[in-house]
Amino acid sequence: MKFSDSILAMLFGFRAEEDAKEKAQNDSGLNEQHQEDQVQEQEEFVPAAAVNELILPMEHSLNRLYDLREEQAGGLPVPWLRLEGYEEMPQMGLERELERLEKQLTAAADERIKKAVPKVETQPVVKPEALEGGHEEAGMLEEEPEAVQIELDAQPFIFISSDKLTAWIMVFPPVGKGKEIDRAAIEQSLKEKGVAFGVDEGLLNRLPDSRERYFRLFTAAKGREAVQGKDGYIVDYFKRSMQRQIEVDEHDRVDYASLNLVQSAEEGAVICEAVPPTKAVAGRTVFDQEISGKDGKAATLPKGQNTEISKDGSKLLASKSGRVEFSGRAFQVKPTMNVEKNVDYSTGNINFVGDVHIRGDVLSGFQVKSMGNITVDGVVEAGVVEAGGDLIIAKGIVGDQEAIIRSKRNVYTKYLEHGIVHVRGSLITDCILHSDVYCDGEVQVTSGRGAIIGGLIRAARGIKANIVGSKSESNTTIILGGQPCADFERTLLLEEIEDLENEMVKLERQPDSPAKAQRMGKIRLDLSVNRMKMGQFEKEKKKLDEKLEEQGGCRMKCGILYPGVSLTIGKETLQVTQETSSCNARLVDGEIRLI
């Protein structure tokens, strides 16, 4: 009998040497095909490796224990060490958990294998031949192992995740005539590890009778993760930004009276509402310890001018009736002035800090100025209209070369005839006739007739029109690029500064007097303010220049370009001498080309 077979016989109570030899002969008699079938059958029990599975080398103590059990019991499923429930864990965290599992499992398996295969004690035995011959030499003696019966009960191994939210169990099988695993042993192991919450009672009941009860990781207990509170948030009932898109109907017309660019609110209207945060729900570890969570943060209502917070602190209300606008940080309500009739002698000139809505016309000789938006349902005659926001003129402008229109944003009008327009944004209209336009944005004349005839049009970002010029070759000047409106205002400001400086020189020559001192003080103040404005102009100019450079220059697109048009882009000028269809005029290599 081989030494290894002797050890196995002592450990596991195998049959006698003759039975072992007979078994070996039978095994050697298996044909090659039968051996392949056995290998294939064995492979069917091997689960595919997964990212959350621990694969151990063949020489690992756990695999040695498995081999011993296989020799004793036979038909045992292969070890399966998978951290169930952790498939979706980030790769780095999963690798750390598998390293912890391998370290703890290796220590437990090493200790187990030492107990299962102890050192074999030997005793000296004298050969019979030596006794008969009277020889007692040491060379005539040989040592034989003393039979040691090993009995080890099945032993649970408990592994706790680093977050203490999961406990897994793997059971080492019994050795020799040791006791099989039972529920009491599992409960005792969990208790010793301190596992007291989320224990899977069903697993404890079925594991002792399962064919796969040994060398396999099972989830024995699951803790409860803390649920973090959700932050509060704001629900808006008014838009924070208005998309100013012109809609053209099937007849190629725009209803300028229904652009809906203004969000109006009555006093007490709810502008927005704060949804409260949620509280955190505490979790518990498998050790039955509480895991605290963070409560959500409350959202801050964006309170601005003419708004107030409701008594319960959940809503932002309009404290006045007017136009709702979001300034970038807060909602504010700008009061609206409604003029139910024409601006004429009955109303006089209008100067208002909020929005102005005029239901009628603005007659010749009158002024309307506002720091907000201005809406005119009728026409603007030879008057002055200045808006700090958008300007909407539903029916159009008939200026007789005396109407002066200014807007810090965009101008929307049905038509523009014999008027002067300064607009920092874009000009959108159906028709421009013999007018002077200074536009820092884009001039769009594509709805309705879509014609630009006569006058001077300066546009920083370009022009889109159906028709530019006329068959009668009306003198029409188009200048693209630069900052037309800003340049015009800058020129006016420079002229004003020069006039003040000249006046200052004249005053200094006069004899001293209280009137002179008072006037000098006012001129110095005006000069200081105007120079600050000039500084602001220069900053804005740099920003606009950079923007225009990013856009790659500007161009003019039109359906028909007639002779009589003078087109300037940058420093280049082109006199149009023939009619051109589908024209796309732009500056290419220092030359204006009509593509």
C-alpha positions as CSV (number, residue, x, y, z in Angstrom):
1,M,0.0,0.0,0.0
2,K,1.2,3.5,-0.9
3,F,2.0,6.0,1.9
4,S,-0.6,8.4,0.5
5,D,-3.2,5.7,0.3
6,S,-2.4,4.7,3.9
7,I,-3.0,8.3,5.0
8,L,-6.3,8.5,3.1
9,A,-7.4,5.2,4.6
10,M,-6.6,6.5,8.1
11,L,-8.3,9.9,7.5
12,F,-11.4,8.8,5.7
13,G,-11.9,5.2,6.6
14,F,-11.3,3.8,3.1
15,R,-11.5,0.1,2.3
16,A,-8.5,-2.2,2.6
17,E,-5.5,-2.2,0.3
18,E,-7.0,-5.0,-1.8
19,D,-10.1,-2.9,-2.5
20,A,-8.0,0.1,-3.4
21,K,-5.9,-2.0,-5.9
22,E,-9.1,-3.5,-7.4
23,K,-10.5,0.1,-7.8
24,A,-7.2,1.2,-9.4
25,Q,-7.4,-1.7,-11.9
26,N,-11.0,-0.9,-12.8
27,D,-10.1,2.8,-13.3
28,S,-7.2,2.0,-15.5
29,G,-9.4,-0.2,-17.6
30,L,-11.6,2.8,-18.7
31,N,-11.4,3.5,-22.3
32,E,-10.3,6.9,-23.7
33,Q,-13.9,7.8,-24.8
34,H,-15.3,7.1,-21.3
35,Q,-12.6,9.4,-19.8
36,E,-13.5,12.2,-22.2
37,D,-17.2,11.8,-21.2
38,Q,-16.3,12.1,-17.6
39,V,-14.3,15.3,-18.2
40,Q,-17.2,16.8,-20.2
41,E,-19.7,15.8,-17.5
42,Q,-17.5,17.5,-14.9
43,E,-17.2,20.7,-17.0
44,E,-21.0,21.0,-17.1
45,F,-20.9,21.7,-13.3
46,V,-18.4,24.6,-13.7
47,P,-20.1,28.0,-13.8
48,A,-18.7,30.6,-16.2
49,A,-16.3,33.0,-14.5
50,A,-17.8,36.4,-13.7
51,V,-16.3,39.7,-12.7
52,N,-17.6,39.2,-9.1
53,E,-16.1,35.7,-8.8
54,L,-13.0,34.6,-7.0
55,I,-10.8,32.1,-8.9
56,L,-8.2,30.3,-6.7
57,P,-5.0,28.5,-8.0
58,M,-5.1,24.7,-8.0
59,E,-2.5,24.5,-5.2
60,H,-4.7,26.6,-2.9
61,S,-5.6,25.1,0.5
62,L,-9.4,25.2,-0.4
63,N,-8.8,23.2,-3.5
64,R,-6.8,20.6,-1.5
65,L,-9.7,20.4,0.9
66,Y,-12.1,19.9,-2.0
67,D,-9.9,17.1,-3.4
68,L,-10.0,15.3,0.0
69,R,-13.8,15.7,0.1
70,E,-14.1,14.5,-3.5
71,E,-12.2,11.3,-2.6
72,Q,-14.5,10.7,0.3
73,A,-17.9,11.6,-1.1
74,G,-17.6,11.8,-4.9
75,G,-19.8,13.8,-7.3
76,L,-19.2,17.0,-5.5
77,P,-20.0,20.3,-7.3
78,V,-16.8,22.4,-7.9
79,P,-16.1,25.4,-5.6
80,W,-18.2,28.5,-6.5
81,L,-17.0,31.7,-4.9
82,R,-19.1,34.5,-6.3
83,L,-20.2,37.7,-4.4
84,E,-23.8,37.6,-5.4
85,G,-25.5,41.0,-5.5
86,Y,-22.2,42.8,-6.3
87,E,-22.3,42.5,-10.1
88,E,-22.9,46.2,-10.6
89,M,-20.3,47.4,-8.1
90,P,-17.6,49.6,-9.7
91,Q,-14.6,47.6,-10.8
92,M,-12.1,49.1,-8.3
93,G,-14.4,48.4,-5.4
94,L,-15.2,44.9,-6.5
95,E,-11.5,44.1,-6.8
96,R,-10.9,45.3,-3.3
97,E,-13.8,43.0,-2.0
98,L,-12.4,40.0,-3.8
99,E,-8.9,40.7,-2.4
100,R,-10.4,40.8,1.1
101,L,-12.4,37.6,0.5
102,E,-9.2,35.8,-0.8
103,K,-7.2,36.8,2.2
104,Q,-9.7,35.7,4.8
105,L,-10.7,32.5,2.9
106,T,-7.0,31.6,2.5
107,A,-6.4,32.0,6.3
108,A,-9.4,29.8,7.1
109,A,-8.6,27.1,4.5
110,D,-4.9,27.0,5.7
111,E,-6.0,26.4,9.3
112,R,-8.5,23.8,8.2
113,I,-6.0,21.8,6.0
114,K,-3.6,21.7,9.0
115,K,-6.2,20.0,11.1
116,A,-7.3,17.7,8.3
117,V,-3.8,16.4,7.5
118,P,-1.7,16.4,10.7
119,K,1.8,14.9,11.1
120,V,1.7,11.1,11.2
121,E,3.3,9.6,14.3
122,T,5.6,6.5,13.6
123,Q,6.6,3.5,15.8
124,P,9.7,1.2,15.3
125,V,8.9,-2.4,14.2
126,V,11.4,-5.3,14.2
127,K,11.3,-7.7,11.2
128,P,10.7,-11.4,12.1
129,E,13.8,-12.4,10.1
130,A,15.9,-10.2,12.3
131,L,14.6,-11.9,15.5
132,E,15.3,-15.4,14.2
133,G,18.8,-14.6,13.2
134,G,19.6,-12.9,16.5
135,H,20.3,-9.7,14.8
136,E,19.3,-6.5,16.5
137,E,21.0,-4.0,14.2
138,A,19.2,-0.7,13.5
139,G,19.3,-1.4,9.8
140,M,17.0,-4.3,10.3
141,L,14.2,-2.1,11.6
142,E,11.6,-0.1,9.5
143,E,9.0,2.5,10.6
144,E,5.3,2.2,9.8
145,P,2.8,5.0,10.2
146,E,0.5,4.9,13.2
147,A,-3.2,5.0,12.2
148,V,-4.7,8.3,13.3
149,Q,-8.5,8.7,12.8
150,I,-9.3,12.4,12.0
151,E,-12.8,13.7,12.7
152,L,-13.7,17.3,11.9
153,D,-17.3,18.7,11.9
154,A,-18.5,20.8,9.0
155,Q,-17.3,24.4,9.6
156,P,-19.1,27.6,8.3
157,F,-16.9,30.4,7.0
158,I,-18.5,33.9,7.2
159,F,-17.4,36.8,5.1
160,I,-18.7,40.4,5.7
161,S,-18.5,43.1,3.0
162,S,-16.5,46.2,3.8
163,D,-19.7,48.3,3.9
164,K,-21.2,45.8,6.4
165,L,-24.3,45.5,4.3
166,T,-23.8,41.9,3.2
167,A,-22.8,38.7,4.9
168,W,-21.9,35.6,2.8
169,I,-21.5,32.0,4.1
170,M,-19.4,29.1,2.8
171,V,-19.2,25.8,4.5
172,F,-16.2,23.5,4.8
173,P,-17.4,19.9,4.7
174,P,-16.7,17.4,7.5
175,V,-13.6,15.2,7.5
176,G,-13.8,11.5,8.3
177,K,-16.8,10.8,10.4
178,G,-17.3,14.5,11.4
179,K,-20.8,15.9,11.7
180,E,-22.5,17.3,8.6
181,I,-23.7,20.9,8.6
182,D,-26.9,21.8,10.3
183,R,-28.9,24.9,11.0
184,A,-27.7,25.2,14.6
185,A,-24.0,25.3,13.4
186,I,-24.8,28.1,10.9
187,E,-26.7,30.1,13.5
188,Q,-23.9,29.8,15.9
189,S,-21.3,31.0,13.3
190,L,-23.4,34.0,12.4
191,K,-23.9,34.8,16.1
192,E,-20.1,34.6,16.7
193,K,-19.5,37.0,13.8
194,G,-22.2,39.4,15.2
195,V,-24.6,39.0,12.3
196,A,-28.0,39.9,13.7
197,F,-30.0,41.7,11.0
198,G,-31.4,40.7,7.6
199,V,-30.6,37.0,8.0
200,D,-32.0,34.8,5.2
201,E,-34.1,32.3,7.2
202,G,-35.0,30.4,4.1
203,L,-31.3,29.8,3.4
204,L,-30.7,28.6,6.9
205,N,-33.5,26.0,6.4
206,R,-32.6,24.7,3.0
207,L,-28.8,24.8,3.1
208,P,-28.2,21.7,5.3
209,D,-30.1,19.5,2.7
210,S,-28.7,21.2,-0.4
211,R,-26.4,19.2,-2.7
212,E,-24.3,22.4,-3.2
213,R,-24.0,23.1,0.6
214,Y,-20.2,22.9,0.6
215,F,-17.6,25.1,-1.1
216,R,-20.1,27.6,-2.3
217,L,-20.7,31.2,-1.2
218,F,-24.3,32.0,-0.3
219,T,-25.8,35.4,0.8
220,A,-26.7,34.7,4.4
221,A,-27.7,38.2,5.4
222,K,-28.5,41.6,3.8
223,G,-28.4,44.9,5.5
224,R,-30.5,47.9,4.4
225,E,-28.8,50.8,2.7
226,A,-29.6,54.3,3.9
227,V,-31.8,56.3,1.6
228,Q,-30.3,59.7,1.1
229,G,-32.7,62.6,1.1
230,K,-33.4,64.4,-2.2
231,D,-32.8,68.1,-2.6
232,G,-35.7,70.4,-3.0
233,Y,-36.2,72.0,-6.4
234,I,-38.1,74.9,-8.0
235,V,-41.1,74.4,-10.3
236,D,-41.5,77.4,-12.6
237,Y,-44.8,78.6,-13.8
238,F,-43.3,81.3,-15.9
239,K,-40.5,80.9,-18.4
240,R,-37.0,82.0,-17.5
241,S,-36.1,82.8,-21.1
242,M,-38.4,83.7,-23.9
243,Q,-37.7,82.2,-27.3
244,R,-38.3,85.0,-29.8
245,Q,-39.1,83.1,-32.9
246,I,-41.2,84.6,-35.6
247,E,-43.9,82.3,-37.0
248,V,-45.0,82.8,-40.6
249,D,-48.5,81.6,-41.6
250,E,-49.3,79.8,-44.9
251,H,-49.7,83.2,-46.6
252,D,-46.2,84.2,-45.6
253,R,-47.5,86.8,-43.1
254,V,-46.5,87.5,-39.5
255,D,-49.0,88.7,-36.9
256,Y,-46.9,91.2,-35.0
257,A,-49.8,91.9,-32.6
258,S,-49.6,88.3,-31.3
259,L,-45.9,87.7,-30.8
260,N,-46.5,86.9,-27.1
261,L,-43.1,88.1,-26.0
262,V,-44.4,89.4,-22.7
263,Q,-45.3,87.2,-19.7
264,S,-47.9,89.1,-17.7
265,A,-48.9,88.3,-14.1
266,E,-51.6,89.7,-11.9
267,E,-50.9,90.7,-8.3
268,G,-50.8,87.5,-6.1
269,A,-50.0,85.2,-9.0
270,V,-47.7,82.2,-8.3
271,I,-44.5,82.7,-10.2
272,C,-42.7,79.5,-9.0
273,E,-43.0,77.0,-6.2
274,A,-40.4,75.2,-4.1
275,V,-40.8,71.5,-3.7
276,P,-39.5,70.6,-0.3
277,P,-36.5,68.2,0.2
278,T,-37.0,64.7,1.5
279,K,-35.7,63.3,4.8
280,A,-33.1,60.6,4.7
281,V,-34.2,57.1,5.7
282,A,-31.7,55.4,8.0
283,G,-30.3,52.0,7.0
284,R,-28.9,49.1,9.1
285,T,-25.8,46.9,8.8
286,V,-25.9,43.1,9.2
287,F,-24.6,43.8,12.7
288,D,-27.9,45.6,13.4
289,Q,-26.2,49.0,13.6
290,E,-27.9,52.1,12.2
291,I,-26.5,53.8,9.1
292,S,-27.4,57.5,9.0
293,G,-28.1,59.4,5.7
294,K,-28.1,63.0,4.7
295,D,-31.3,65.0,4.5
296,G,-31.9,66.8,1.2
297,K,-31.2,70.5,1.0
298,A,-34.0,73.0,0.6
299,A,-34.2,75.0,-2.6
300,T,-34.1,78.8,-2.4
301,L,-36.9,80.7,-4.1
302,P,-35.4,83.2,-6.6
303,K,-37.0,86.3,-5.1
304,G,-36.5,89.6,-7.0
305,Q,-38.1,93.0,-7.3
306,N,-41.9,93.2,-6.8
307,T,-42.1,89.6,-5.6
308,E,-42.8,88.1,-2.2
309,I,-42.7,84.7,-0.5
310,S,-46.0,83.1,0.6
311,K,-46.6,82.6,4.4
312,D,-45.8,78.9,4.2
313,G,-42.5,79.7,2.5
314,S,-43.2,77.4,-0.5
315,K,-44.3,79.9,-3.2
316,L,-43.0,83.0,-4.9
317,L,-45.8,85.5,-5.6
318,A,-46.1,88.6,-7.6
319,S,-46.6,91.6,-5.3
320,K,-47.6,93.8,-8.2
321,S,-49.2,93.3,-11.6
322,G,-46.8,93.5,-14.5
323,R,-44.4,91.6,-16.7
324,V,-42.5,88.6,-15.2
325,E,-38.9,88.4,-16.2
326,F,-35.9,86.3,-15.0
327,S,-32.8,88.4,-14.5
328,G,-30.4,85.4,-14.3
329,R,-30.6,85.0,-10.6
330,A,-34.2,86.0,-9.6
331,F,-37.7,86.5,-10.9
332,Q,-38.8,90.1,-10.9
333,V,-42.1,91.7,-11.9
334,K,-41.8,94.9,-13.8
335,P,-44.9,97.1,-13.6
336,T,-46.8,97.6,-16.9
337,M,-48.4,100.9,-18.0
338,N,-51.4,100.4,-20.2
339,V,-52.5,103.3,-22.5
340,E,-56.0,102.4,-23.8
341,K,-55.9,105.0,-26.6
342,N,-53.5,106.9,-28.8
343,V,-50.4,108.8,-27.4
344,D,-51.5,112.3,-28.2
345,Y,-52.4,115.6,-26.5
346,S,-54.7,113.7,-24.1
347,T,-51.8,111.6,-22.7
348,G,-48.8,113.7,-23.5
349,N,-45.3,112.2,-23.6
350,I,-44.8,109.0,-21.7
351,N,-41.7,108.2,-19.7
352,F,-42.0,105.0,-17.6
353,V,-39.6,102.7,-15.8
354,G,-41.5,99.5,-16.5
355,D,-43.2,98.1,-19.6
356,V,-45.6,100.2,-21.7
357,H,-48.5,98.8,-23.7
358,I,-50.2,101.3,-26.1
359,R,-53.5,100.1,-27.5
360,G,-53.6,102.8,-30.2
361,D,-51.0,104.8,-32.2
362,V,-48.1,107.1,-31.3
363,L,-48.9,110.3,-33.2
364,S,-46.4,112.7,-34.7
365,G,-44.5,115.0,-32.3
366,F,-44.9,112.7,-29.2
367,Q,-42.4,110.6,-27.3
368,V,-42.7,107.3,-25.5
369,K,-39.7,106.2,-23.4
370,S,-39.5,103.1,-21.2
371,M,-36.8,101.1,-19.4
372,G,-38.7,97.9,-20.2
373,N,-40.5,96.6,-23.3
374,I,-42.8,98.8,-25.4
375,T,-45.8,97.3,-27.3
376,V,-47.7,99.5,-29.8
377,D,-50.9,97.9,-31.2
378,G,-51.2,100.6,-34.0
379,V,-48.6,102.6,-35.9
380,V,-45.8,105.0,-34.9
381,E,-45.8,108.3,-36.8
382,A,-43.1,111.0,-36.8
383,G,-42.5,110.6,-33.1
384,V,-39.8,109.2,-30.8
385,V,-40.0,105.7,-29.2
386,E,-37.2,104.4,-27.0
387,A,-37.3,101.0,-25.3
388,G,-34.9,99.5,-22.8
389,G,-36.1,96.1,-23.9
390,D,-37.9,94.8,-27.0
391,L,-40.1,97.1,-29.1
392,I,-43.1,95.7,-30.9
393,I,-45.1,97.8,-33.4
394,A,-47.9,95.7,-34.7
395,K,-48.9,97.8,-37.7
396,G,-45.7,99.6,-38.7
397,I,-43.7,102.9,-38.7
398,V,-44.5,105.8,-41.0
399,G,-41.8,108.3,-40.1
400,D,-41.6,111.0,-42.7
401,Q,-37.9,111.0,-42.0
402,E,-38.6,112.2,-38.4
403,A,-39.6,109.1,-36.6
404,I,-36.7,108.0,-34.3
405,I,-36.9,104.4,-33.0
406,R,-34.4,103.1,-30.4
407,S,-34.3,99.7,-28.7
408,K,-31.7,98.0,-26.4
409,R,-32.9,94.6,-27.6
410,N,-34.9,93.8,-30.8
411,V,-37.4,95.7,-32.9
412,Y,-40.5,93.9,-34.5
413,T,-42.6,95.9,-36.8
414,K,-44.9,95.2,-39.8
415,Y,-43.1,97.7,-42.0
416,L,-40.7,100.6,-41.8
417,E,-41.1,103.6,-44.0
418,H,-39.1,106.8,-43.9
419,G,-37.9,106.2,-40.4
420,I,-34.6,106.1,-38.4
421,V,-34.0,103.0,-36.4
422,H,-31.2,102.3,-33.9
423,V,-31.4,98.7,-32.5
424,R,-28.9,96.9,-30.4
425,G,-30.4,93.5,-31.2
426,S,-32.0,92.5,-34.5
427,L,-34.6,94.1,-36.7
428,I,-37.5,91.9,-37.9
429,T,-39.9,93.4,-40.4
430,D,-41.8,92.7,-43.7
431,C,-40.6,95.7,-45.6
432,I,-38.1,98.6,-45.3
433,L,-38.6,101.7,-47.5
434,H,-36.2,104.6,-47.7
435,S,-35.2,104.4,-44.0
436,D,-31.9,104.7,-42.1
437,V,-31.2,101.6,-40.0
438,Y,-28.3,101.1,-37.6
439,C,-28.4,97.5,-36.3
440,D,-25.9,95.7,-34.1
441,G,-27.5,92.4,-34.8
442,E,-29.1,91.0,-38.0
443,V,-31.7,92.6,-40.3
444,Q,-34.4,90.1,-41.3
445,V,-36.8,91.0,-44.0
446,T,-38.1,87.7,-45.2
447,S,-41.8,87.6,-44.4
448,G,-44.5,89.2,-46.5
449,R,-43.0,91.2,-49.4
450,G,-39.5,91.0,-47.8
451,A,-38.1,94.0,-49.6
452,I,-35.4,96.6,-48.8
453,I,-35.7,99.6,-51.1
454,G,-33.7,102.8,-50.8
455,G,-32.1,104.3,-47.7
456,L,-29.1,103.2,-45.6
457,I,-28.9,99.8,-43.9
458,R,-26.0,99.1,-41.6
459,A,-26.0,95.6,-40.0
460,A,-23.3,94.1,-37.9
461,R,-24.2,90.4,-38.4
462,G,-25.7,90.4,-41.8
463,I,-28.9,90.8,-43.8
464,K,-31.6,88.3,-44.9
465,A,-34.2,89.6,-47.4
466,N,-36.2,88.5,-50.3
467,I,-35.5,91.6,-52.4
468,V,-32.8,94.2,-52.1
469,G,-33.1,97.3,-54.3
470,S,-35.7,97.9,-57.0
471,K,-36.2,97.7,-60.8
472,S,-36.0,101.5,-60.9
473,E,-32.5,101.2,-59.4
474,S,-33.3,103.2,-56.3
475,N,-30.1,104.2,-54.4
476,T,-29.8,101.6,-51.6
477,T,-26.7,101.5,-49.4
478,I,-25.9,98.3,-47.5
479,I,-23.0,98.3,-45.1
480,L,-22.1,95.1,-43.3
481,G,-19.9,94.5,-40.3
482,G,-18.7,96.8,-37.5
483,Q,-21.0,98.0,-34.7
484,P,-23.4,100.4,-36.4
485,C,-25.6,101.4,-33.5
486,A,-22.8,101.4,-31.0
487,D,-20.6,103.4,-33.4
488,F,-23.4,106.0,-33.9
489,E,-24.0,106.4,-30.2
490,R,-20.2,106.6,-29.6
491,T,-20.0,109.4,-32.2
492,L,-22.7,111.3,-30.5
493,L,-21.0,110.8,-27.1
494,L,-17.7,112.0,-28.5
495,E,-19.4,115.1,-29.9
496,E,-21.0,115.8,-26.5
497,I,-17.7,115.4,-24.7
498,E,-16.0,117.8,-27.2
499,D,-18.8,120.4,-26.7
500,L,-18.4,120.2,-22.9
501,E,-14.6,120.5,-23.1
502,N,-15.0,123.6,-25.4
503,E,-17.5,125.1,-23.0
504,M,-15.1,124.4,-20.1
505,V,-12.3,126.3,-21.9
506,K,-14.6,129.3,-22.5
507,L,-15.7,129.4,-18.8
508,E,-12.2,129.3,-17.5
509,R,-11.5,132.6,-19.3
510,Q,-14.4,134.3,-17.6
511,P,-14.0,136.1,-14.3
512,D,-14.7,134.1,-11.1
513,S,-18.3,134.2,-9.9
514,P,-20.8,131.9,-8.1
515,A,-22.6,131.2,-11.4
516,K,-19.2,130.3,-13.0
517,A,-18.4,127.9,-10.2
518,Q,-21.8,126.3,-10.3
519,R,-21.6,125.8,-14.1
520,M,-18.0,124.5,-13.9
521,G,-19.1,121.9,-11.3
522,K,-22.0,120.7,-13.5
523,I,-19.7,120.4,-16.6
524,R,-17.1,118.4,-14.7
525,L,-19.8,116.0,-13.5
526,D,-21.2,115.6,-17.0
527,L,-17.7,115.1,-18.4
528,S,-16.9,112.4,-15.8
529,V,-20.2,110.5,-16.6
530,N,-19.6,110.7,-20.3
531,R,-16.0,109.5,-20.0
532,M,-17.2,106.5,-18.0
533,K,-19.7,105.8,-20.7
534,M,-17.0,106.0,-23.3
535,G,-14.9,103.5,-21.3
536,Q,-17.9,101.1,-21.3
537,F,-18.3,101.6,-25.0
538,E,-14.7,100.5,-25.6
539,K,-15.1,97.4,-23.5
540,E,-18.3,96.4,-25.3
541,K,-16.6,97.1,-28.6
542,K,-13.8,94.6,-27.9
543,K,-16.4,91.9,-26.9
544,L,-18.5,92.5,-30.0
545,D,-15.4,92.4,-32.3
546,E,-14.4,89.1,-30.8
547,K,-17.9,87.7,-31.4
548,L,-18.0,88.9,-35.0
549,E,-14.5,87.3,-35.5
550,E,-15.8,83.9,-34.2
551,Q,-18.7,84.1,-36.6
552,G,-16.4,84.4,-39.5
553,G,-17.6,87.7,-40.8
554,C,-21.1,88.7,-42.0
555,R,-22.9,88.3,-45.3
556,M,-26.1,89.3,-47.2
557,K,-28.5,86.7,-48.5
558,C,-31.4,87.7,-50.8
559,G,-33.6,86.3,-53.4
560,I,-33.1,89.2,-55.9
561,L,-30.4,91.9,-55.9
562,Y,-31.1,94.8,-58.2
563,P,-28.7,97.3,-59.8
564,G,-28.3,100.6,-57.9
565,V,-27.3,98.9,-54.6
566,S,-24.0,99.8,-53.1
567,L,-22.7,97.0,-50.9
568,T,-19.8,97.5,-48.4
569,I,-18.3,94.7,-46.3
570,G,-15.4,95.8,-44.1
571,K,-13.3,98.1,-46.2
572,E,-14.4,96.8,-49.6
573,T,-17.3,98.3,-51.6
574,L,-19.2,96.9,-54.6
575,Q,-21.5,98.8,-56.9
576,V,-24.2,96.3,-58.2
577,T,-24.7,96.8,-62.0
578,Q,-26.8,93.8,-62.9
579,E,-29.7,91.9,-61.5
580,T,-28.6,88.8,-59.5
581,S,-30.9,86.0,-58.3
582,S,-30.3,83.8,-55.2
583,C,-27.5,86.1,-54.1
584,N,-25.2,85.3,-51.2
585,A,-22.8,88.2,-50.9
586,R,-19.7,87.8,-48.7
587,L,-16.1,88.9,-48.4
588,V,-13.7,86.2,-49.8
589,D,-9.9,86.9,-49.9
590,G,-10.4,90.7,-49.6
591,E,-13.0,90.8,-52.4
592,I,-16.8,90.9,-52.3
593,R,-18.3,88.0,-54.2
594,L,-21.9,87.4,-55.2
595,I,-22.2,83.6,-54.9
